[in-house]
Amino acid sequence: MTNMTNSKLLHAGIALMGAGAAGIIFAAVMEIQTGEPIYLLVMKITAGLFGIGGPLFGLAIARKSKRK
């Protein structure tokens, strides 16, 4: 694959993970409003942290590859 194709794939992956993280945050807010049990909320928050960490990791890889 060319460098441009890898860049597009990286950007698409980051966008999808970011959208997933936004959905998890929305679900957590809705659970707070409806009064769901706390363990369900904790599961969503931890999944959201992975969803936010994924794009940050991807950005770090992208910046590292640009420096070379």
LODO-60459 format. One record per residue: residue in one letter; z, y, x of N, C-alpha, C in turn. Coordinates in nm, 3 decimals, padded with zeros to 5 digits. Atoms other than C-alpha are relative to their C-alpha. Layout:
% LODO-60459
+------+---------+---------+---------+---------+---------+---------+---------+---------+---------+
! code !    n.pz !    n.py !    n.px !   ca.pz !   ca.py !   ca.px !    c.pz !    c.py !    c.px !
+------+---------+---------+---------+---------+---------+---------+---------+---------+---------+
!    A !       Z !       Y !       X !       Z !       Y !       X !       Z !       Y !       X !
...
+------+---------+---------+---------+---------+---------+---------+---------+---------+---------+
END
This chain:
% LODO-60459
+------+---------+---------+---------+---------+---------+---------+---------+---------+---------+
! code !    n.pz !    n.py !    n.px !   ca.pz !   ca.py !   ca.px !    c.pz !    c.py !    c.px !
+------+---------+---------+---------+---------+---------+---------+---------+---------+---------+
!    M !  00.000 ! -00.119 !  00.083 !  00.000 !  00.000 !  00.000 !  00.000 !  00.125 !  00.087 !
!    T !  00.000 ! -00.125 ! -00.074 ! -00.060 !  00.353 !  00.110 !  00.132 !  00.073 ! -00.019 !
!    N ! -00.123 ! -00.078 !  00.007 !  00.215 !  00.604 !  00.166 !  00.011 !  00.073 ! -00.134 !
!    M ! -00.001 ! -00.072 !  00.126 !  00.113 !  00.795 ! -00.147 !  00.039 ! -00.092 ! -00.116 !
!    T ! -00.035 !  00.096 !  00.104 !  00.142 !  00.483 ! -00.364 !  00.149 ! -00.031 !  00.005 !
!    N ! -00.143 !  00.024 ! -00.013 !  00.488 !  00.412 ! -00.224 !  00.080 !  00.117 ! -00.053 !
!    S ! -00.068 ! -00.120 !  00.048 !  00.587 !  00.769 ! -00.299 !  00.001 !  00.005 ! -00.153 !
!    K !  00.007 !  00.000 !  00.147 !  00.469 !  00.739 ! -00.660 !  00.093 ! -00.105 ! -00.059 !
!    L ! -00.088 !  00.105 !  00.048 !  00.655 !  00.412 ! -00.704 !  00.147 !  00.042 !  00.014 !
!    L ! -00.136 ! -00.047 ! -00.022 !  00.971 !  00.564 ! -00.558 !  00.038 !  00.103 ! -00.104 !
!    H ! -00.029 ! -00.103 !  00.099 !  00.949 !  00.864 ! -00.787 !  00.012 ! -00.058 ! -00.141 !
!    A ! -00.009 !  00.064 !  00.131 !  00.887 !  00.646 ! -01.092 !  00.131 ! -00.076 ! -00.014 !
!    G ! -00.127 !  00.073 !  00.004 !  01.186 !  00.427 ! -01.004 !  00.118 !  00.093 ! -00.015 !
!    I ! -00.108 ! -00.098 !  00.011 !  01.410 !  00.729 ! -00.958 !  00.004 !  00.058 ! -00.140 !
!    A !  00.004 ! -00.057 !  00.135 !  01.296 !  00.875 ! -01.290 !  00.054 ! -00.099 ! -00.103 !
!    L ! -00.048 !  00.100 !  00.096 !  01.362 !  00.549 ! -01.476 !  00.151 ! -00.021 !  00.012 !
!    M ! -00.144 !  00.015 ! -00.017 !  01.709 !  00.510 ! -01.323 !  00.075 !  00.122 ! -00.052 !
!    G ! -00.062 ! -00.121 !  00.051 !  01.789 !  00.870 ! -01.406 !  00.003 !  00.002 ! -00.153 !
!    A !  00.003 !  00.006 !  00.147 !  01.680 !  00.821 ! -01.767 !  00.102 ! -00.101 ! -00.052 !
!    G ! -00.101 !  00.100 !  00.038 !  01.898 !  00.509 ! -01.786 !  00.140 !  00.056 !  00.011 !
!    A ! -00.132 ! -00.062 ! -00.017 !  02.197 !  00.703 ! -01.653 !  00.027 !  00.101 ! -00.111 !
!    A ! -00.018 ! -00.096 !  00.109 !  02.141 !  00.977 ! -01.911 !  00.030 ! -00.072 ! -00.131 !
!    G ! -00.027 !  00.078 !  00.120 !  02.135 !  00.714 ! -02.187 !  00.142 ! -00.055 ! -00.001 !
!    I ! -00.136 !  00.051 ! -00.008 !  02.461 !  00.565 ! -02.064 !  00.101 !  00.112 ! -00.027 !
!    I ! -00.089 ! -00.114 !  00.025 !  02.625 !  00.909 ! -02.061 !  00.001 !  00.034 ! -00.148 !
!    F !  00.008 ! -00.027 !  00.144 !  02.502 !  00.969 ! -02.416 !  00.079 ! -00.104 ! -00.080 !
!    A ! -00.073 !  00.107 !  00.069 !  02.642 !  00.632 ! -02.527 !  00.150 !  00.017 !  00.017 !
!    A ! -00.143 ! -00.021 ! -00.024 !  02.978 !  00.711 ! -02.367 !  00.054 !  00.114 ! -00.087 !
!    V ! -00.042 ! -00.112 !  00.086 !  02.998 !  01.044 ! -02.552 !  00.010 ! -00.044 ! -00.146 !
!    M ! -00.003 !  00.048 !  00.138 !  02.915 !  00.873 ! -02.879 !  00.120 ! -00.093 ! -00.023 !
!    E ! -00.116 !  00.087 !  00.014 !  03.187 !  00.611 ! -02.815 !  00.129 !  00.080 ! -00.009 !
!    I ! -00.119 ! -00.085 !  00.008 !  03.444 !  00.884 ! -02.756 !  00.012 !  00.059 ! -00.140 !
!    Q ! -00.003 ! -00.061 !  00.132 !  03.348 !  01.048 ! -03.083 !  00.034 ! -00.100 ! -00.110 !
!    T ! -00.025 !  00.100 !  00.105 !  03.365 !  00.723 ! -03.284 !  00.130 ! -00.075 !  00.020 !
!    G ! -00.129 !  00.063 ! -00.022 !  03.690 !  00.601 ! -03.125 ! -00.006 ! -00.147 !  00.036 !
!    E !  00.011 !  00.140 ! -00.045 !  03.572 !  00.274 ! -02.969 !  00.111 ! -00.032 !  00.101 !
!    P ! -00.102 !  00.038 ! -00.099 !  03.813 !  00.074 ! -02.746 ! -00.033 !  00.052 !  00.140 !
!    I !  00.016 ! -00.062 ! -00.131 !  03.866 !  00.214 ! -02.396 ! -00.077 ! -00.088 !  00.098 !
!    Y !  00.070 !  00.085 ! -00.097 !  03.732 ! -00.093 ! -02.210 ! -00.151 !  00.009 ! -00.015 !
!    L !  00.144 ! -00.018 !  00.018 !  03.390 ! -00.044 ! -02.364 ! -00.046 !  00.130 !  00.066 !
!    L !  00.033 ! -00.127 ! -00.063 !  03.393 !  00.315 ! -02.244 !  00.001 ! -00.013 !  00.153 !
!    V ! -00.008 !  00.017 ! -00.145 !  03.500 !  00.214 ! -01.892 ! -00.122 ! -00.076 !  00.052 !
!    M !  00.119 !  00.075 ! -00.043 !  03.213 ! -00.037 ! -01.871 ! -00.122 !  00.092 !  00.005 !
!    K !  00.114 ! -00.091 !  00.000 !  02.964 !  00.235 ! -01.961 !  00.010 !  00.103 !  00.113 !
!    I ! -00.017 ! -00.098 ! -00.107 !  03.110 !  00.483 ! -01.714 ! -00.033 ! -00.062 !  00.136 !
!    T !  00.030 !  00.063 ! -00.129 !  03.094 !  00.237 ! -01.425 ! -00.149 ! -00.031 !  00.013 !
!    A !  00.145 !  00.022 ! -00.004 !  02.736 !  00.143 ! -01.515 ! -00.072 !  00.132 !  00.024 !
!    G !  00.059 ! -00.132 ! -00.022 !  02.656 !  00.514 ! -01.526 !  00.012 !  00.044 !  00.145 !
!    L ! -00.016 ! -00.034 ! -00.140 !  02.794 !  00.559 ! -01.176 ! -00.104 ! -00.072 !  00.085 !
!    F !  00.107 !  00.070 ! -00.071 !  02.555 !  00.290 ! -01.053 ! -00.135 !  00.064 ! -00.031 !
!    G !  00.126 ! -00.063 !  00.039 !  02.275 !  00.460 ! -01.247 ! -00.021 !  00.133 !  00.068 !
!    I !  00.012 ! -00.128 ! -00.070 !  02.348 !  00.792 ! -01.080 ! -00.012 ! -00.025 !  00.150 !
!    G !  00.006 !  00.032 ! -00.143 !  02.400 !  00.635 ! -00.737 ! -00.135 ! -00.053 !  00.043 !
!    G !  00.133 !  00.054 ! -00.032 !  02.064 !  00.457 ! -00.750 ! -00.101 !  00.108 !  00.036 !
!    P !  00.093 ! -00.108 ! -00.036 !  01.854 !  00.775 ! -00.763 !  00.040 !  00.074 !  00.128 !
!    L ! -00.044 ! -00.067 ! -00.123 !  02.067 !  00.935 ! -00.492 ! -00.036 ! -00.084 !  00.122 !
!    F !  00.038 !  00.090 ! -00.108 !  02.009 !  00.631 ! -00.273 ! -00.151 !  00.007 !  00.024 !
!    G !  00.145 ! -00.012 ! -00.012 !  01.636 !  00.652 ! -00.346 ! -00.043 !  00.130 !  00.066 !
!    L !  00.032 ! -00.129 ! -00.062 !  01.629 !  01.019 ! -00.252 !  00.032 ! -00.002 !  00.149 !
!    A ! -00.036 !  00.010 ! -00.141 !  01.806 !  00.943 !  00.074 ! -00.106 ! -00.078 !  00.077 !
!    I !  00.105 !  00.079 ! -00.065 !  01.546 !  00.678 !  00.157 ! -00.128 !  00.083 !  00.013 !
!    A !  00.121 ! -00.081 ! -00.003 !  01.264 !  00.917 !  00.068 !  00.009 !  00.108 !  00.108 !
!    R ! -00.015 ! -00.102 ! -00.101 !  01.402 !  01.191 !  00.291 ! -00.004 ! -00.059 !  00.140 !
!    K !  00.000 !  00.066 ! -00.130 !  01.455 !  00.948 !  00.576 ! -00.143 ! -00.036 !  00.041 !
!    S !  00.136 !  00.040 ! -00.033 !  01.096 !  00.825 !  00.555 ! -00.089 !  00.122 !  00.030 !
!    K !  00.078 ! -00.122 ! -00.029 !  00.962 !  01.184 !  00.557 !  00.025 !  00.050 !  00.141 !
!    R ! -00.034 ! -00.049 ! -00.134 !  01.140 !  01.258 !  00.885 ! -00.074 ! -00.076 !  00.110 !
!    K !  00.066 !  00.082 ! -00.104 !  00.958 !  00.979 !  01.071 ! -00.140 !  00.043 !  00.027 !
+------+---------+---------+---------+---------+---------+---------+---------+---------+---------+
END
